[in-house]
Amino acid sequence: MALIGVLGGMGPLATVDFMQRVMQLTRARCDQEHLSMIVANLTHTPDRSRAIVAGGVDPLPALLDGIDLLNRCGAGVIVIPCNSAHHWYAQMAERSAAPILHIVDASVAAVPAGVRRVAVLATGGALVSGFYQASLRSRGIEPVMPAAAAQRDIAACIEAVKATRIEAAAGHLSRALATLERRKVSVAVMGCTEIPIAARALRNARVMLIDSTQELARATVAYAVERGWGRAM
Amino acid sequence: MALIGVLGGMGPLATVDFMQRVMQLTRARCDQEHLSMIVANLTHTPDRSRAIVAGGVDPLPALLDGIDLLNRCGAGVIVIPCNSAHHWYAQMAERSAAPILHIVDASVAAVPAGVRRVAVLATGGALVSGFYQASLRSRGIEPVMPAAAAQRDIAACIEAVKATRIEAAAGHLSRALATLERRKVSVAVMGCTEIPIAARALRNARVMLIDSTQELARATVAYAVERGWGRAM
């Protein structure tokens, strides 16, 4: 029996959102046709963005403990529905016997061909780390950073989702997207797994939003289906 | 760090529903104030109801494997958001070092004082096992069983949720509830964790529905709060 390992709790709502996407992307008529997972919903993991930006408590020991736990449970592949945690991707991949799918690779691969500018909606930590910018540039795409006020709205959106205040989060996201529209940006990657939860509460969005949670879920189901663990929709 | 162990995947949508209820019932402003969980979403566990009713493959070995896994991961308490699996509660509780909260106890405790008749909406297996009927009777409450046609609708509702067909599930549930209304039943316990997912898609329900997923989530958060693992809303 093959188990998908999910290193989660960063935040917890994003983890359940990810699990739900995997279920929706799986062609299953009964429980036994769904994919089995072991989910370490480790909410106590220190804040990733704060550690990168402000030298807060290092989350790497907690991340590696989670990787060890999932490997001990027999995970055949590991996914991490938290973009900022991918700042430590190399250290986690080195530690893990099971391969770790990369959320940024999955998300950037979903940018439609021909798109030349993509805004990056992410935590301050992820922007400072720069993995989205590097991945976009490697494909000839110009990363567009939100201006300071818009970035404050993105940060507030993420914080509100983590506190289960979804309507407030959608308001912040809506304001940030309006500034991108005025800058003629038509595609943005939601490079933080809290943002798609807020985006679902938006009335309308004229910016095309690439959803890192959904793309990681697609990559996970594709990985599982290739190995005969389940069937895709 | 205290971990809540969730033996899930029965079905997987019910497991994410349970996790989400725990998050909503927790007073958290950031990830670190949410409760950490280890979730064994073991969808391959053989069908519980079929095993009870029709002598299908015994799920007990898979259930005990899940209990062992959660104990090895250091779970301080275990919950199982599947009512039918509680047919094997005694065997699981005997095997587990961590205490296992009982979903039926939590649900029956939520019946308002003075209510004398409660319908049981559950799998055929759970009804044959009889744990809801016994628990209700021990509190002086008469359990009301759905008639054969209504029970077929309940079974179809559960099956549709497991296949992620929520609208179809709500239709079946609505028909079953209409027959209970005609029988002057005003309170029903949703004693299968798929049913609340269908109930959320109902336009209106004139029967008061006690939600086993929500009651187990409440009991879980209360257990955690009493031990200082987190704070309740």
Interface residues (C-beta under 8 A of the other chain):
Chain A: M1 G9 M10 G11 P12 L13 T15 V16 M19 Q20 M23 Q24 A28 R29 C30 D31 Q32 E33 H34 L35 S36 M37 I38 V39 A40 N41 L42 T43 H44 T45 P46 D47 L69 R72 C73 E159 K162 A163 T164
Chain B: M1 G9 M10 G11 P12 L13 T15 V16 M19 Q20 M23 Q24 A28 R29 C30 D31 Q32 E33 H34 L35 S36 M37 I38 V39 A40 N41 L42 T43 H44 T45 P46 D47 L69 R72 C73 E159 K162 A163 T164
